[in-house]
Amino acid sequence: MKCILGIILISAFFTLGTAFTVKEIGRRRSVPVVYLQGSHYEVGFDVGRNFGSLIKNFIATFDDLRDFEKQYQTRKGREAYDMTLLNMKQKYPHYVKEMQGIADGANVSFHQLFLLHLDDIIETINDRSLARNDTGGCTSLAIKTQDNGILGHTEDALTPTLNHWYIMSAHIIPTPEDREQGAVEERFASLCYAGQFPGYTSGYNEHGLVFSINTLSPAVLKPGATPRTFITRALLASKNYADAERILIDEGLGAANGFSLNMIWSDIKGNRNIYNVEVSPNLSADRSAINVHHYNKDVLMHCNRYLRLPVNESDGRMIDSSTERMKTIKSYPTPQTKEDIAKILSDTTNKRFPIFEQEPDSDVQTIAASMFDLNEMTWSLYINKPSESEPVAILPLRFSMLKQ
């Protein structure tokens, strides 16, 4: 393991050495990892300090941010920004401090980072019928066997995100002021898009949670409510399933936009429970609309469209892709092993809507694939197809905070 981590850190060093664009360097087999300890602001600052060039390069090359900034210049856009920021300062002030730390450490604008976290909330503020340039494409599969639990996930994002991500493994020790405002001690590891919160991707926390996220696109969003990036950031502090559900419901505001959460919870007795939760804005109440499915013997399969919650979704490529990817998944025998899941997640038989997207000219890329093995207690990260390549990094899962 020491050798693996050494390679990761060396790779991270060279990755950060110069600014670059995706077209110039192609798909890199690199998994930068940083281990952090401190308050929310301190951890954010050290993320920004260590990955500053990566964050700056992403901000400079991510065209959607230019669109977000244009919307911000409008009256509706500025109102949505200001209202959301005010609500987050009241509900999650410690996470706002964490974002400020990232901005200060990387020497970039807080304003731009907050716009990235608003995502489609700001993108569609002036035109709800706008065809969204969604970052979706993620595919998640999870199974529970007699002696194991497996969660596999493709992390798909808009192509500029390729090579613009890292893993943060953090021990958050809140300041007394942050504790008074609701912050708690956190231990987790999560994949992060450059300059953005952990949580809205895949990872685990030390209370026994492993998770992955699928972007979903309700047609009508709820500006001023809690962005999904803040809800999933808060999930990293959850102590058990009930705590996670409370965070997802988000009483008082509710989710502003949509997502699907795939979870495997382990307890101190070795029991494992698989859940999928679909989340959407609730236009008639100040709380999220959610639908929970608990998997026992059946297989969790989820892409980027609602399967159970009755939601009017935005039309677009992501919906078509999700439908086709689900057909591909169901064309395989029911997965029984990690190798079965790896094979499905590597599928490219549907040339227009492959599960593992690696074509350089595609708008969306599979930037990495995650495989969580609860028997081996490992998180394997792949840059290329997991059925045809070795993981570039294998990180330990640590459930040090499990309680009865």
C-alpha positions as CSV (number, residue, x, y, z in Angstrom):
1,M,0.0,0.0,0.0
2,K,2.9,2.4,0.8
3,C,4.2,1.9,-2.8
4,I,0.7,2.6,-4.3
5,L,0.3,5.8,-2.3
6,G,3.8,6.9,-3.2
7,I,3.0,6.5,-6.9
8,I,-0.3,8.4,-6.4
9,L,1.5,11.4,-4.7
10,I,4.3,11.4,-7.4
11,S,1.6,11.3,-10.1
12,A,-0.3,14.2,-8.4
13,F,2.9,16.3,-8.2
14,F,3.6,16.0,-12.0
15,T,-0.1,16.5,-12.8
16,L,-0.1,19.8,-11.0
17,G,3.1,21.0,-12.5
18,T,1.7,22.8,-15.5
19,A,-1.7,24.0,-16.7
20,F,-3.1,21.9,-19.5
21,T,-6.2,21.2,-21.6
22,V,-7.8,17.8,-22.2
23,K,-7.0,17.8,-25.9
24,E,-3.3,18.3,-25.3
25,I,-2.6,15.5,-22.9
26,G,-5.4,13.0,-23.4
27,R,-6.6,10.6,-20.7
28,R,-4.1,10.4,-17.9
29,R,-3.7,7.3,-15.7
30,S,-3.4,9.4,-12.6
31,V,-5.2,9.4,-9.2
32,P,-4.1,12.4,-7.1
33,V,-4.9,11.9,-3.4
34,V,-4.5,14.3,-0.5
35,Y,-4.9,13.4,3.2
36,L,-6.1,16.3,5.3
37,Q,-6.9,17.2,8.9
38,G,-8.3,20.4,10.4
39,S,-11.3,22.6,10.5
40,H,-13.6,23.1,7.6
41,Y,-11.8,26.2,6.4
42,E,-8.3,24.7,7.0
43,V,-9.2,21.5,5.0
44,G,-10.7,23.6,2.2
45,F,-7.6,25.8,2.2
46,D,-5.2,22.9,1.9
47,V,-7.3,21.4,-0.9
48,G,-7.0,24.7,-2.8
49,R,-3.3,25.1,-2.0
50,N,-2.4,21.5,-3.1
51,F,-4.6,21.5,-6.3
52,G,-4.5,25.2,-7.2
53,S,-3.2,24.9,-10.7
54,L,-5.7,22.1,-11.4
55,I,-8.6,24.2,-10.1
56,K,-7.5,27.3,-12.0
57,N,-7.1,25.3,-15.2
58,F,-10.6,23.8,-14.8
59,I,-12.2,27.3,-14.2
60,A,-10.4,28.6,-17.3
61,T,-11.5,25.7,-19.6
62,F,-15.0,24.8,-18.3
63,D,-17.2,26.6,-20.8
64,D,-20.4,26.0,-18.8
65,L,-19.1,28.4,-16.2
66,R,-19.2,31.2,-18.8
67,D,-22.9,30.5,-19.2
68,F,-23.4,30.5,-15.4
69,E,-21.7,33.8,-15.2
70,K,-24.0,35.3,-17.9
71,Q,-27.0,34.1,-16.0
72,Y,-25.7,35.6,-12.8
73,Q,-25.5,39.0,-14.6
74,T,-29.3,39.0,-15.0
75,R,-31.8,40.1,-12.3
76,K,-33.2,36.6,-11.8
77,G,-29.7,35.0,-11.8
78,R,-28.4,37.4,-9.1
79,E,-31.5,37.0,-7.0
80,A,-31.1,33.2,-7.1
81,Y,-27.4,33.4,-6.3
82,D,-27.9,35.8,-3.4
83,M,-30.9,33.9,-1.9
84,T,-29.1,30.5,-2.1
85,L,-25.9,31.8,-0.6
86,L,-27.8,33.5,2.3
87,N,-29.7,30.2,3.0
88,M,-26.5,28.2,2.9
89,K,-24.8,30.6,5.3
90,Q,-27.7,30.0,7.7
91,K,-28.1,26.2,7.2
92,Y,-24.5,25.1,6.5
93,P,-22.2,28.0,7.4
94,H,-19.3,25.5,8.0
95,Y,-19.5,24.3,4.4
96,V,-19.5,27.9,3.1
97,K,-16.3,28.4,5.1
98,E,-14.9,25.2,3.5
99,M,-15.6,26.6,0.0
100,Q,-14.0,29.9,1.0
101,G,-11.0,28.0,2.1
102,I,-10.7,26.3,-1.3
103,A,-11.0,29.7,-3.0
104,D,-8.4,31.3,-0.7
105,G,-6.0,28.3,-1.0
106,A,-6.2,28.1,-4.8
107,N,-6.3,31.9,-5.1
108,V,-9.5,31.8,-7.2
109,S,-12.9,33.6,-6.9
110,F,-15.4,32.3,-4.3
111,H,-18.0,33.6,-6.6
112,Q,-17.0,31.3,-9.4
113,L,-16.8,28.3,-7.1
114,F,-20.3,29.0,-5.8
115,L,-21.6,29.2,-9.4
116,L,-20.1,25.8,-10.1
117,H,-22.0,24.4,-7.1
118,L,-25.3,26.0,-8.3
119,D,-24.9,24.2,-11.6
120,D,-28.3,23.8,-13.4
121,I,-30.1,26.0,-10.8
122,I,-28.4,29.0,-12.3
123,E,-28.1,27.6,-15.8
124,T,-31.9,27.4,-16.3
125,I,-32.9,30.4,-14.2
126,N,-34.2,32.5,-17.2
127,D,-35.3,29.7,-19.4
128,R,-36.8,26.5,-17.9
129,S,-37.2,24.9,-21.3
130,L,-33.5,25.2,-22.0
131,A,-31.9,21.9,-23.2
132,R,-29.4,21.3,-20.4
133,N,-25.8,20.5,-20.9
134,D,-26.1,17.9,-18.1
135,T,-23.0,16.4,-16.6
136,G,-24.8,13.0,-16.2
137,G,-23.9,9.7,-17.7
138,C,-23.0,7.9,-14.4
139,T,-24.0,4.2,-14.1
140,S,-24.2,2.5,-10.7
141,L,-24.6,-1.2,-9.8
142,A,-24.7,-2.8,-6.3
143,I,-25.1,-6.3,-5.1
144,K,-25.2,-8.1,-1.7
145,T,-24.0,-11.7,-1.5
146,Q,-23.8,-14.0,1.5
147,D,-20.4,-12.7,2.5
148,N,-19.9,-9.5,0.5
149,G,-21.2,-6.2,-0.7
150,I,-20.1,-4.6,-4.0
151,L,-20.8,-1.1,-5.4
152,G,-19.6,-0.3,-8.9
153,H,-19.9,3.2,-10.5
154,T,-18.7,5.0,-13.6
155,E,-18.0,8.7,-12.9
156,D,-19.1,10.5,-16.0
157,A,-18.9,14.3,-16.5
158,L,-18.5,16.9,-19.2
159,T,-15.3,16.3,-21.1
160,P,-13.4,19.3,-19.6
161,T,-13.6,17.5,-16.2
162,L,-11.3,14.7,-17.5
163,N,-8.0,14.9,-15.6
164,H,-9.5,17.7,-13.4
165,W,-10.3,15.7,-10.3
166,Y,-8.7,14.3,-7.2
167,I,-9.4,12.3,-4.1
168,M,-9.6,14.0,-0.7
169,S,-9.4,11.9,2.5
170,A,-10.3,14.2,5.3
171,H,-10.6,14.3,9.1
172,I,-12.7,17.3,9.9
173,I,-12.2,18.7,13.4
174,P,-14.7,21.6,13.8
175,T,-13.8,24.8,15.5
176,P,-15.9,25.6,18.7
177,E,-17.8,28.2,16.6
178,D,-18.6,25.7,13.9
179,R,-19.8,23.1,16.5
180,E,-22.2,25.7,17.9
181,Q,-23.6,26.1,14.4
182,G,-24.1,22.4,13.8
183,A,-20.8,21.1,12.5
184,V,-19.7,17.6,13.7
185,E,-16.5,15.6,13.4
186,E,-16.2,14.0,10.0
187,R,-13.9,11.3,8.6
188,F,-14.4,10.4,4.9
189,A,-12.8,10.1,1.5
190,S,-14.5,11.3,-1.8
191,L,-13.7,11.9,-5.4
192,C,-13.9,15.7,-6.1
193,Y,-14.2,17.6,-9.3
194,A,-11.6,20.4,-9.3
195,G,-12.6,23.2,-6.9
196,Q,-15.8,21.5,-5.8
197,F,-17.1,19.8,-2.7
198,P,-16.6,16.2,-1.9
199,G,-19.8,14.1,-1.9
200,Y,-21.4,14.7,-5.3
201,T,-19.5,11.8,-6.8
202,S,-18.5,8.6,-5.0
203,G,-16.7,7.6,-1.8
204,Y,-17.2,6.5,1.8
205,N,-17.3,7.7,5.3
206,E,-16.0,6.0,8.4
207,H,-19.5,5.5,9.9
208,G,-19.9,2.6,7.5
209,L,-21.2,4.3,4.3
210,V,-20.1,3.7,0.7
211,F,-21.9,5.7,-1.9
212,S,-22.3,6.9,-5.5
213,I,-24.4,9.7,-7.0
214,N,-26.3,9.8,-10.3
215,T,-27.4,13.3,-11.6
216,L,-31.1,13.6,-12.3
217,S,-32.8,16.4,-14.1
218,P,-36.3,17.5,-12.9
219,A,-37.8,19.9,-15.4
220,V,-38.6,22.5,-12.7
221,L,-36.0,23.5,-10.2
222,K,-36.2,25.4,-6.9
223,P,-33.9,28.4,-6.8
224,G,-33.0,29.4,-3.2
225,A,-33.4,25.9,-1.8
226,T,-30.4,23.6,-1.0
227,P,-28.2,22.7,-4.0
228,R,-27.6,19.0,-4.3
229,T,-23.9,19.7,-3.9
230,F,-24.5,20.9,-0.4
231,I,-26.9,18.0,0.5
232,T,-24.4,15.4,-0.6
233,R,-21.6,17.2,1.2
234,A,-23.6,17.0,4.4
235,L,-24.2,13.3,3.8
236,L,-20.5,12.7,4.4
237,A,-21.2,13.4,8.1
238,S,-24.2,11.0,8.4
239,K,-23.9,8.3,11.1
240,N,-26.4,5.8,9.8
241,Y,-29.2,5.4,7.2
242,A,-31.8,7.3,9.3
243,D,-29.4,10.2,9.6
244,A,-28.8,10.2,5.9
245,E,-32.5,10.2,5.2
246,R,-32.9,13.2,7.5
247,I,-30.2,15.1,5.5
248,L,-31.8,14.2,2.2
249,I,-35.3,15.4,3.3
250,D,-33.6,18.7,4.3
251,E,-36.5,20.0,6.4
252,G,-36.9,23.8,6.0
253,L,-35.7,24.2,2.5
254,G,-35.5,20.9,0.5
255,A,-33.5,20.1,-2.5
256,A,-33.2,22.7,-5.3
257,N,-32.3,20.2,-8.0
258,G,-32.3,16.4,-8.5
259,F,-30.1,13.4,-7.9
260,S,-30.1,9.7,-7.0
261,L,-28.0,8.3,-4.1
262,N,-26.8,4.7,-4.0
263,M,-25.7,3.5,-0.6
264,I,-24.4,0.5,1.2
265,W,-24.5,0.8,4.9
266,S,-22.5,-1.5,7.1
267,D,-22.9,-1.9,10.9
268,I,-20.8,-3.1,13.7
269,K,-22.2,-6.6,13.4
270,G,-21.2,-6.9,9.8
271,N,-24.8,-6.4,8.4
272,R,-25.0,-4.7,5.0
273,N,-28.0,-2.8,3.6
274,I,-28.3,-1.4,0.1
275,Y,-30.5,1.6,-0.7
276,N,-31.3,3.8,-3.6
277,V,-32.9,7.2,-2.9
278,E,-34.3,9.4,-5.6
279,V,-34.4,13.1,-4.7
280,S,-36.2,16.0,-6.4
281,P,-37.4,19.5,-5.5
282,N,-40.8,19.6,-3.8
283,L,-42.7,22.5,-5.2
284,S,-45.4,22.4,-2.6
285,A,-43.4,22.0,0.6
286,D,-40.1,23.2,2.2
287,R,-38.6,19.7,2.1
288,S,-37.2,17.4,-0.6
289,A,-39.4,14.9,-2.3
290,I,-37.7,11.5,-1.9
291,N,-38.4,7.8,-2.8
292,V,-36.4,5.1,-1.1
293,H,-35.9,1.5,-2.3
294,H,-34.2,-1.0,0.0
295,Y,-32.6,-3.9,-1.9
296,N,-32.4,-7.4,-0.4
297,K,-31.8,-10.0,-3.1
298,D,-32.3,-7.8,-6.1
299,V,-29.6,-5.8,-7.9
300,L,-29.4,-2.0,-7.6
301,M,-29.2,-0.6,-11.1
302,H,-29.4,3.2,-11.6
303,C,-28.5,5.7,-14.3
304,N,-29.7,9.2,-14.8
305,R,-33.4,9.2,-14.9
306,Y,-36.1,8.7,-12.3
307,L,-37.4,5.1,-12.0
308,R,-39.9,5.5,-9.1
309,L,-40.5,9.1,-8.1
310,P,-43.1,10.7,-10.4
311,V,-41.1,13.7,-11.8
312,N,-41.5,15.6,-15.0
313,E,-37.9,15.4,-16.4
314,S,-36.0,17.7,-18.7
315,D,-35.7,16.3,-22.2
316,G,-32.2,15.8,-23.5
317,R,-29.4,13.4,-24.3
318,M,-29.0,12.2,-20.7
319,I,-32.5,10.8,-20.6
320,D,-32.0,8.9,-23.9
321,S,-28.6,7.7,-22.7
322,S,-30.0,6.5,-19.4
323,T,-32.7,4.5,-21.2
324,E,-30.2,2.9,-23.5
325,R,-27.7,2.1,-20.8
326,M,-30.3,0.5,-18.7
327,K,-31.2,-1.8,-21.7
328,T,-27.6,-2.7,-21.9
329,I,-27.4,-3.6,-18.2
330,K,-30.4,-5.8,-18.4
331,S,-29.1,-7.6,-21.5
332,Y,-26.5,-9.2,-19.2
333,P,-27.1,-12.1,-16.8
334,T,-27.8,-10.9,-13.2
335,P,-24.4,-9.9,-11.8
336,Q,-23.2,-12.1,-9.0
337,T,-19.5,-11.0,-8.6
338,K,-17.3,-8.0,-8.8
339,E,-16.0,-9.2,-12.1
340,D,-19.6,-9.3,-13.5
341,I,-20.1,-5.7,-12.4
342,A,-16.8,-4.7,-13.9
343,K,-17.8,-6.2,-17.3
344,I,-21.1,-4.4,-17.4
345,L,-19.5,-1.0,-16.5
346,S,-17.0,-1.5,-19.2
347,D,-19.6,-2.1,-22.0
348,T,-19.2,-0.1,-25.2
349,T,-21.5,-2.2,-27.5
350,N,-24.0,0.7,-27.9
351,K,-21.8,3.1,-29.8
352,R,-24.0,6.1,-29.3
353,F,-24.7,5.5,-25.6
354,P,-21.9,3.3,-24.2
355,I,-21.8,2.7,-20.4
356,F,-18.0,3.4,-20.4
357,E,-17.6,6.6,-22.6
358,Q,-14.1,7.0,-23.8
359,E,-14.4,8.6,-27.2
360,P,-12.3,11.8,-27.3
361,D,-14.9,13.8,-29.2
362,S,-17.8,13.0,-26.9
363,D,-19.3,15.8,-24.8
364,V,-19.4,13.5,-21.8
365,Q,-16.5,11.2,-20.6
366,T,-16.2,8.5,-18.1
367,I,-13.4,10.2,-16.1
368,A,-13.0,7.2,-13.7
369,A,-14.7,4.1,-12.4
370,S,-15.0,3.1,-8.8
371,M,-15.3,-0.4,-7.4
372,F,-16.1,-0.8,-3.6
373,D,-15.5,-4.3,-2.2
374,L,-16.7,-4.6,1.4
375,N,-15.1,-8.0,1.9
376,E,-11.7,-6.8,1.0
377,M,-12.5,-3.3,2.4
378,T,-11.0,-1.6,-0.6
379,W,-11.9,1.2,-3.0
380,S,-10.4,0.5,-6.5
381,L,-10.2,3.3,-9.0
382,Y,-9.8,2.7,-12.7
383,I,-9.1,5.2,-15.4
384,N,-9.7,2.8,-18.3
385,K,-12.3,0.0,-18.5
386,P,-12.3,-2.0,-15.3
387,S,-12.7,-5.3,-17.1
388,E,-9.6,-4.7,-19.2
389,S,-7.2,-2.8,-16.9
390,E,-5.6,-2.8,-13.5
391,P,-6.8,-0.2,-10.9
392,V,-4.6,2.8,-10.9
393,A,-5.1,3.1,-7.1
394,I,-6.5,0.9,-4.4
395,L,-7.5,2.8,-1.3
396,P,-8.5,1.2,2.1
397,L,-12.0,1.5,3.4
398,R,-11.8,2.4,7.1
399,F,-15.0,2.2,9.2
400,S,-13.4,3.4,12.4
401,M,-16.5,5.2,13.6
402,L,-19.0,2.3,13.5
403,K,-21.4,2.3,16.4
404,Q,-24.0,-0.2,17.7
